[in-house]
Amino acid sequence: MSKYTTIADLMTHLQRFAPDTPCVVHLWVADDFEDVAPELTSDEVLATIALADATLDADISLSWYFLRHCADTVLAKREERE
């Protein structure tokens, strides 16, 4: 699974732009997954974020539904290992 993006990575990326550059952003951080899927472990949250980043389709968006689907995928892998 790909590496997840950190706030530091995002800050570095944003420094390429002037501070008054218009933009739109939808930002989710690890703490948000307490609401999306509270049953995830810390490592599973990171795996879910990496999966969401790797499979994001701009037509679908970073919705609650999409993130829950990613979490369910990670949880299914946990069940396969058990």
Order of alpha helices (4+ residues) and beta strands (2+ residues): alpha-alpha-alpha-alpha
